[in-house]
Structures are given as structure tokens and as C-alpha cells.
Amino acid sequence: MKELVEVIAKALVNNPDEVVVTETETDRETVLELKVAPSDMGKVIGKQGRIAKAIRSVVKVAASKEDKRVTLDIQ
């Protein structure tokens, strides 16, 4: 999942070197935290959060194929 979020985020931003994804696992779910440069934050979130919602949807679909629960936090 971590690699999937990295690939999507790096394709969207102007500074792909500053994309950092950290993964924290608990027994119930996996939490992914996405950090980008402040100037690229709008590109990752999108108008009214549409791009962020789309990224979360793709991650949920990929996680459901593996019977996992994943949440994505954009910071």
C-alpha cells in the first residue's frame, strides 16, 4: 500500500523528492501518513478534496483485495 500511495503522490506534485509516506500497523488496521511539500498540498488535496478522496478510494480497493483495512492521512 505504501508504494501505491507514493507512486500516485509523486505523479501529482512538482517536488516528488519531498513525498514521504510512513506506514503504521496495528492489529486492526494500517495507517498511512502522506507528507508533501507545503506548495504541493493543494495538488494532493484537489478542489473540495476530490483528489484526496480518489486516492483514498484507490487505497481502500487495493486493501480490500488483501482483506485489510487501510486509512490515509494527509499531513
A tleap script that builds the chain and sets N, CA, C and O, in Angstrom:
source leaprc.protein.ff14SB
mol = sequence {
  NMET LYS GLU LEU VAL GLU VAL ILE ALA LYS
  ALA LEU VAL ASN ASN PRO ASP GLU VAL VAL
  VAL THR GLU THR GLU THR ASP ARG GLU THR
  VAL LEU GLU LEU LYS VAL ALA PRO SER ASP
  MET GLY LYS VAL ILE GLY LYS GLN GLY ARG
  ILE ALA LYS ALA ILE ARG SER VAL VAL LYS
  VAL ALA ALA SER LYS GLU ASP LYS ARG VAL
  THR LEU ASP ILE CGLN
}
set mol.1.N position { 0.815 -1.192 0.000 }
set mol.1.CA position { 0.000 0.000 0.000 }
set mol.1.C position { 0.866 1.268 0.000 }
set mol.1.O position { 0.556 2.250 -0.673 }
set mol.2.N position { 1.934 1.219 0.755 }
set mol.2.CA position { 2.811 2.380 0.867 }
set mol.2.C position { 3.351 2.791 -0.500 }
set mol.2.O position { 3.386 3.976 -0.833 }
set mol.3.N position { 3.766 1.814 -1.276 }
set mol.3.CA position { 4.320 2.100 -2.600 }
set mol.3.C position { 3.264 2.681 -3.536 }
set mol.3.O position { 3.561 3.560 -4.346 }
set mol.4.N position { 2.042 2.193 -3.422 }
set mol.4.CA position { 0.951 2.690 -4.250 }
set mol.4.C position { 0.702 4.168 -3.993 }
set mol.4.O position { 0.559 4.946 -4.936 }
set mol.5.N position { 0.651 4.561 -2.729 }
set mol.5.CA position { 0.425 5.963 -2.376 }
set mol.5.C position { 1.596 6.819 -2.842 }
set mol.5.O position { 1.393 7.930 -3.331 }
set mol.6.N position { 2.818 6.316 -2.698 }
set mol.6.CA position { 3.994 7.071 -3.155 }
set mol.6.C position { 3.943 7.335 -4.650 }
set mol.6.O position { 4.202 8.455 -5.091 }
set mol.7.N position { 3.615 6.324 -5.427 }
set mol.7.CA position { 3.572 6.473 -6.884 }
set mol.7.C position { 2.511 7.497 -7.294 }
set mol.7.O position { 2.763 8.347 -8.148 }
set mol.8.N position { 1.348 7.416 -6.697 }
set mol.8.CA position { 0.268 8.355 -7.031 }
set mol.8.C position { 0.665 9.775 -6.648 }
set mol.8.O position { 0.501 10.702 -7.440 }
set mol.9.N position { 1.186 9.948 -5.434 }
set mol.9.CA position { 1.536 11.284 -4.950 }
set mol.9.C position { 2.668 11.900 -5.765 }
set mol.9.O position { 2.622 13.086 -6.091 }
set mol.10.N position { 3.676 11.109 -6.092 }
set mol.10.CA position { 4.812 11.633 -6.853 }
set mol.10.C position { 4.389 12.060 -8.259 }
set mol.10.O position { 4.990 12.965 -8.836 }
set mol.11.N position { 3.371 11.422 -8.808 }
set mol.11.CA position { 2.881 11.799 -10.133 }
set mol.11.C position { 2.120 13.118 -10.097 }
set mol.11.O position { 2.013 13.795 -11.120 }
set mol.12.N position { 1.595 13.489 -8.946 }
set mol.12.CA position { 0.778 14.694 -8.836 }
set mol.12.C position { 1.567 15.963 -8.510 }
set mol.12.O position { 1.174 17.052 -8.928 }
set mol.13.N position { 2.662 15.842 -7.778 }
set mol.13.CA position { 3.342 17.015 -7.219 }
set mol.13.C position { 4.483 17.515 -8.102 }
set mol.13.O position { 4.946 16.818 -9.005 }
set mol.14.N position { 4.925 18.747 -7.814 }
set mol.14.CA position { 6.079 19.329 -8.512 }
set mol.14.C position { 7.401 18.903 -7.881 }
set mol.14.O position { 8.425 18.851 -8.563 }
set mol.15.N position { 7.386 18.599 -6.587 }
set mol.15.CA position { 8.596 18.200 -5.859 }
set mol.15.C position { 8.469 16.739 -5.400 }
set mol.15.O position { 8.185 16.493 -4.228 }
set mol.16.N position { 8.671 15.775 -6.293 }
set mol.16.CA position { 8.482 14.375 -5.889 }
set mol.16.C position { 9.504 13.885 -4.866 }
set mol.16.O position { 9.275 12.874 -4.201 }
set mol.17.N position { 10.629 14.589 -4.732 }
set mol.17.CA position { 11.627 14.179 -3.749 }
set mol.17.C position { 11.152 14.418 -2.318 }
set mol.17.O position { 11.668 13.800 -1.386 }
set mol.18.N position { 10.181 15.302 -2.134 }
set mol.18.CA position { 9.703 15.638 -0.795 }
set mol.18.C position { 8.481 14.827 -0.374 }
set mol.18.O position { 7.889 15.097 0.670 }
set mol.19.N position { 8.103 13.848 -1.170 }
set mol.19.CA position { 6.975 12.985 -0.812 }
set mol.19.C position { 7.470 11.918 0.160 }
set mol.19.O position { 8.409 11.178 -0.134 }
set mol.20.N position { 6.822 11.852 1.323 }
set mol.20.CA position { 7.179 10.871 2.341 }
set mol.20.C position { 5.911 10.156 2.791 }
set mol.20.O position { 4.929 10.794 3.172 }
set mol.21.N position { 5.943 8.838 2.744 }
set mol.21.CA position { 4.815 8.033 3.205 }
set mol.21.C position { 5.314 7.143 4.332 }
set mol.21.O position { 6.258 6.371 4.159 }
set mol.22.N position { 4.668 7.259 5.496 }
set mol.22.CA position { 5.021 6.399 6.629 }
set mol.22.C position { 3.857 5.459 6.890 }
set mol.22.O position { 2.692 5.823 6.732 }
set mol.23.N position { 4.197 4.249 7.290 }
set mol.23.CA position { 3.198 3.207 7.490 }
set mol.23.C position { 3.243 2.735 8.937 }
set mol.23.O position { 4.301 2.367 9.446 }
set mol.24.N position { 2.086 2.748 9.594 }
set mol.24.CA position { 1.974 2.286 10.969 }
set mol.24.C position { 0.907 1.199 11.015 }
set mol.24.O position { -0.234 1.424 10.612 }
set mol.25.N position { 1.281 0.031 11.502 }
set mol.25.CA position { 0.336 -1.087 11.549 }
set mol.25.C position { -0.089 -1.378 12.975 }
set mol.25.O position { 0.723 -1.387 13.901 }
set mol.26.N position { -1.383 -1.614 13.125 }
set mol.26.CA position { -1.926 -2.131 14.372 }
set mol.26.C position { -2.560 -3.477 14.047 }
set mol.26.O position { -2.521 -3.924 12.901 }
set mol.27.N position { -3.142 -4.120 15.051 }
set mol.27.CA position { -3.737 -5.422 14.772 }
set mol.27.C position { -4.995 -5.304 13.909 }
set mol.27.O position { -5.356 -6.260 13.222 }
set mol.28.N position { -5.666 -4.154 13.932 }
set mol.28.CA position { -6.889 -3.998 13.146 }
set mol.28.C position { -6.683 -3.328 11.806 }
set mol.28.O position { -7.293 -3.725 10.814 }
set mol.29.N position { -5.833 -2.321 11.763 }
set mol.29.CA position { -5.719 -1.547 10.529 }
set mol.29.C position { -4.310 -1.024 10.314 }
set mol.29.O position { -3.459 -1.071 11.202 }
set mol.30.N position { -4.092 -0.525 9.106 }
set mol.30.CA position { -2.836 0.097 8.739 }
set mol.30.C position { -3.115 1.576 8.480 }
set mol.30.O position { -4.062 1.922 7.775 }
set mol.31.N position { -2.291 2.435 9.050 }
set mol.31.CA position { -2.435 3.872 8.853 }
set mol.31.C position { -1.270 4.363 8.010 }
set mol.31.O position { -0.108 4.167 8.364 }
set mol.32.N position { -1.589 5.000 6.898 }
set mol.32.CA position { -0.578 5.585 6.023 }
set mol.32.C position { -0.635 7.095 6.179 }
set mol.32.O position { -1.708 7.691 6.091 }
set mol.33.N position { 0.516 7.716 6.409 }
set mol.33.CA position { 0.592 9.171 6.524 }
set mol.33.C position { 1.376 9.701 5.342 }
set mol.33.O position { 2.517 9.302 5.112 }
set mol.34.N position { 0.761 10.600 4.595 }
set mol.34.CA position { 1.372 11.185 3.412 }
set mol.34.C position { 1.786 12.614 3.730 }
set mol.34.O position { 0.967 13.429 4.155 }
set mol.35.N position { 3.062 12.908 3.520 }
set mol.35.CA position { 3.574 14.264 3.725 }
set mol.35.C position { 4.173 14.745 2.414 }
set mol.35.O position { 4.963 14.041 1.786 }
set mol.36.N position { 3.790 15.955 2.004 }
set mol.36.CA position { 4.324 16.564 0.791 }
set mol.36.C position { 4.781 17.973 1.121 }
set mol.36.O position { 4.534 18.472 2.219 }
set mol.37.N position { 5.444 18.611 0.172 }
set mol.37.CA position { 5.879 19.998 0.362 }
set mol.37.C position { 4.638 20.884 0.507 }
set mol.37.O position { 3.610 20.620 -0.116 }
set mol.38.N position { 4.735 21.934 1.326 }
set mol.38.CA position { 3.576 22.829 1.514 }
set mol.38.C position { 3.042 23.412 0.207 }
set mol.38.O position { 1.839 23.640 0.077 }
set mol.39.N position { 3.917 23.653 -0.751 }
set mol.39.CA position { 3.465 24.213 -2.023 }
set mol.39.C position { 2.692 23.195 -2.859 }
set mol.39.O position { 1.950 23.579 -3.764 }
set mol.40.N position { 2.855 21.906 -2.572 }
set mol.40.CA position { 2.164 20.852 -3.317 }
set mol.40.C position { 0.916 20.328 -2.622 }
set mol.40.O position { 0.235 19.448 -3.150 }
set mol.41.N position { 0.613 20.852 -1.459 }
set mol.41.CA position { -0.512 20.345 -0.691 }
set mol.41.C position { -1.829 20.465 -1.452 }
set mol.41.O position { -2.660 19.558 -1.407 }
set mol.42.N position { -2.018 21.573 -2.145 }
set mol.42.CA position { -3.255 21.779 -2.901 }
set mol.42.C position { -3.415 20.792 -4.040 }
set mol.42.O position { -4.536 20.413 -4.379 }
set mol.43.N position { -2.323 20.377 -4.624 }
set mol.43.CA position { -2.384 19.423 -5.731 }
set mol.43.C position { -2.777 18.036 -5.244 }
set mol.43.O position { -3.437 17.287 -5.964 }
set mol.44.N position { -2.379 17.695 -4.040 }
set mol.44.CA position { -2.713 16.380 -3.494 }
set mol.44.C position { -4.150 16.363 -2.978 }
set mol.44.O position { -4.832 15.343 -3.069 }
set mol.45.N position { -4.605 17.481 -2.441 }
set mol.45.CA position { -5.962 17.534 -1.900 }
set mol.45.C position { -6.981 17.775 -3.012 }
set mol.45.O position { -8.016 17.110 -3.056 }
set mol.46.N position { -6.699 18.713 -3.903 }
set mol.46.CA position { -7.612 18.992 -5.006 }
set mol.46.C position { -8.760 19.884 -4.583 }
set mol.46.O position { -8.934 20.184 -3.402 }
set mol.47.N position { -9.538 20.303 -5.563 }
set mol.47.CA position { -10.690 21.154 -5.273 }
set mol.47.C position { -11.722 20.364 -4.485 }
set mol.47.O position { -12.151 19.285 -4.895 }
set mol.48.N position { -12.107 20.919 -3.356 }
set mol.48.CA position { -13.082 20.320 -2.438 }
set mol.48.C position { -12.680 18.904 -2.009 }
set mol.48.O position { -13.537 18.093 -1.656 }
set mol.49.N position { -11.375 18.611 -2.043 }
set mol.49.CA position { -10.878 17.330 -1.568 }
set mol.49.C position { -11.115 16.164 -2.505 }
set mol.49.O position { -11.052 15.007 -2.090 }
set mol.50.N position { -11.386 16.460 -3.767 }
set mol.50.CA position { -11.724 15.388 -4.706 }
set mol.50.C position { -10.555 14.453 -4.988 }
set mol.50.O position { -10.746 13.239 -5.068 }
set mol.51.N position { -9.358 14.992 -5.139 }
set mol.51.CA position { -8.201 14.132 -5.432 }
set mol.51.C position { -7.856 13.291 -4.207 }
set mol.51.O position { -7.543 12.107 -4.337 }
set mol.52.N position { -7.912 13.891 -3.023 }
set mol.52.CA position { -7.634 13.140 -1.791 }
set mol.52.C position { -8.645 12.008 -1.630 }
set mol.52.O position { -8.284 10.900 -1.233 }
set mol.53.N position { -9.891 12.283 -1.933 }
set mol.53.CA position { -10.940 11.265 -1.832 }
set mol.53.C position { -10.692 10.139 -2.836 }
set mol.53.O position { -10.904 8.967 -2.526 }
set mol.54.N position { -10.245 10.497 -4.034 }
set mol.54.CA position { -9.960 9.492 -5.061 }
set mol.54.C position { -8.779 8.610 -4.649 }
set mol.54.O position { -8.811 7.395 -4.847 }
set mol.55.N position { -7.742 9.219 -4.078 }
set mol.55.CA position { -6.587 8.441 -3.615 }
set mol.55.C position { -7.023 7.473 -2.521 }
set mol.55.O position { -6.630 6.306 -2.522 }
set mol.56.N position { -7.839 7.965 -1.587 }
set mol.56.CA position { -8.327 7.097 -0.511 }
set mol.56.C position { -9.160 5.946 -1.064 }
set mol.56.O position { -9.079 4.824 -0.564 }
set mol.57.N position { -9.954 6.217 -2.088 }
set mol.57.CA position { -10.769 5.161 -2.695 }
set mol.57.C position { -9.903 4.086 -3.330 }
set mol.57.O position { -10.174 2.895 -3.168 }
set mol.58.N position { -8.874 4.490 -4.045 }
set mol.58.CA position { -7.972 3.522 -4.682 }
set mol.58.C position { -7.276 2.676 -3.617 }
set mol.58.O position { -7.128 1.465 -3.781 }
set mol.59.N position { -6.855 3.305 -2.542 }
set mol.59.CA position { -6.176 2.569 -1.467 }
set mol.59.C position { -7.140 1.584 -0.801 }
set mol.59.O position { -6.753 0.460 -0.481 }
set mol.60.N position { -8.381 1.997 -0.594 }
set mol.60.CA position { -9.363 1.096 0.020 }
set mol.60.C position { -9.636 -0.115 -0.852 }
set mol.60.O position { -9.757 -1.233 -0.351 }
set mol.61.N position { -9.734 0.105 -2.155 }
set mol.61.CA position { -9.972 -1.016 -3.063 }
set mol.61.C position { -8.794 -1.983 -3.051 }
set mol.61.O position { -8.985 -3.198 -2.997 }
set mol.62.N position { -7.589 -1.450 -3.100 }
set mol.62.CA position { -6.404 -2.300 -3.064 }
set mol.62.C position { -6.309 -3.054 -1.734 }
set mol.62.O position { -5.887 -4.210 -1.704 }
set mol.63.N position { -6.695 -2.408 -0.649 }
set mol.63.CA position { -6.637 -3.059 0.663 }
set mol.63.C position { -7.713 -4.124 0.795 }
set mol.63.O position { -7.483 -5.161 1.416 }
set mol.64.N position { -8.880 -3.882 0.222 }
set mol.64.CA position { -9.957 -4.861 0.341 }
set mol.64.C position { -9.627 -6.152 -0.399 }
set mol.64.O position { -10.107 -7.222 -0.024 }
set mol.65.N position { -8.817 -6.060 -1.437 }
set mol.65.CA position { -8.393 -7.274 -2.139 }
set mol.65.C position { -7.513 -8.137 -1.260 }
set mol.65.O position { -7.450 -9.352 -1.451 }
set mol.66.N position { -6.830 -7.530 -0.299 }
set mol.66.CA position { -5.963 -8.266 0.627 }
set mol.66.C position { -6.620 -8.469 1.988 }
set mol.66.O position { -5.966 -8.900 2.938 }
set mol.67.N position { -7.907 -8.159 2.084 }
set mol.67.CA position { -8.665 -8.267 3.341 }
set mol.67.C position { -8.020 -7.480 4.473 }
set mol.67.O position { -7.895 -7.973 5.594 }
set mol.68.N position { -7.612 -6.254 4.168 }
set mol.68.CA position { -7.020 -5.371 5.164 }
set mol.68.C position { -7.835 -4.097 5.242 }
set mol.68.O position { -8.644 -3.807 4.360 }
set mol.69.N position { -7.613 -3.340 6.306 }
set mol.69.CA position { -8.251 -2.047 6.461 }
set mol.69.C position { -7.152 -0.994 6.520 }
set mol.69.O position { -6.262 -1.053 7.368 }
set mol.70.N position { -7.227 -0.029 5.603 }
set mol.70.CA position { -6.183 0.984 5.491 }
set mol.70.C position { -6.824 2.364 5.515 }
set mol.70.O position { -7.837 2.599 4.855 }
set mol.71.N position { -6.221 3.283 6.287 }
set mol.71.CA position { -6.659 4.677 6.266 }
set mol.71.C position { -5.479 5.530 5.825 }
set mol.71.O position { -4.321 5.221 6.105 }
set mol.72.N position { -5.803 6.606 5.130 }
set mol.72.CA position { -4.779 7.509 4.621 }
set mol.72.C position { -4.966 8.880 5.257 }
set mol.72.O position { -6.035 9.482 5.159 }
set mol.73.N position { -3.917 9.363 5.906 }
set mol.73.CA position { -3.905 10.701 6.486 }
set mol.73.C position { -2.948 11.567 5.687 }
set mol.73.O position { -1.793 11.199 5.476 }
set mol.74.N position { -3.433 12.718 5.245 }
set mol.74.CA position { -2.590 13.655 4.506 }
set mol.74.C position { -2.204 14.769 5.450 }
set mol.74.O position { -3.069 15.444 6.009 }
set mol.75.N position { -0.890 14.970 5.636 }
set mol.75.CA position { -0.437 15.971 6.593 }
set mol.75.C position { 0.398 17.015 5.919 }
set mol.75.O position { 0.871 17.945 6.572 }
savepdb mol mol.pdb
quit
